[in-house]
């Protein structure tokens, strides 16, 4: 008997696509573990362009995902947002936004590309699951250890090493974090 798989499915920002995502759960005995999605652009950039959405509409999407028994993974995936990105006021505003979604609306996980933000989110929200993004370009055990020590619970290796079982095994053996592969 073939072992079932567990998936993290992207949300494209269009609420009408949610039923299609929900229909994938339990398909062929596989499980959708979570839906990952970018919030409103004014709060954080993402690696992909998504339709504009208000914070209230975004929170409604989170509620719909949770109502189906699925986890929510917030994309906080920008690799650079300009020189003000590290201003303490900017960091505080981003942490306030994350706190609202995590503490008030139950967002269980966050995917982050920037190592400084991983460290700040871990310090501020010890209970949230942090995924080091594929955009962090983690392609070696040493880089994986660095992100794991900053607070990442999950490592998404660079897609360049997805088929290199030797490197994946080395990364897995070097960290306490779980591995999640990005596939297209």
Buried (B, 14 or more C-beta within 10 A) or exposed (E): EEEEEEBBBBBBBEBEEBEEBBEBBEEEEBEBBBBBBBBBBEBBBBBEEBEEBEBEEBBEBBEBBBEEEBBBBBBBBBEEEEEEBEEEEEBEEBBEBBBBBBEEBEBBBBBBBBBEBBBBBBEBBEEBBBBBBBBBBBBBBEBBBBBBBBBBBBBBBBBEBBEBEEBBEBBBEBBEBEBBEBEE
